């Protein structure tokens, strides 16, 4: 069917060229108006469908990017907490004095960001164990965001 329409269009174009005409009337090439092409309404509907599809895809990509950034930020915060716990454990190896309970806060830099680390050392019912709680906040423009990571561990008195 399509070959027939194309064949008629070519025949009309050749005959118009042979007669020296500069315009070609293709109205006779189509068996019905529906076969000649898309209407303006059909084109607008197709454009709306494509636009909505693009919008949905762009929104989904934005959500994935935001989730990836959030996971990355929480992962680095967890590394900061783990590093702080390792520092406490290593300090116990070189320091023979007993552990003292209390709270401490410091700022560290990891992954090109500033982090506020708050640690709390408390005694437990066991005479040789201390509970260490570490909370990590990201510092953004001087303001604390979080806590993005919390870690609880136990260390020995000596």
Secondary structure, 3 states (H helix, E strand, C coil): CHHHHHHHHHHHHHHHHHCCCCCCCCHHHCCCHHHHCCCHHHHHHHHHHHHHHHHHHHHHHHHHHHHHHHHHHHHHHHHHHHHHHHHHHHHHHHCCCCCCCEEEEEEEEECCEEEEEEEEEEECCCCCEEEEEEEEEEEECCEEEEEEEEEEEEEECC
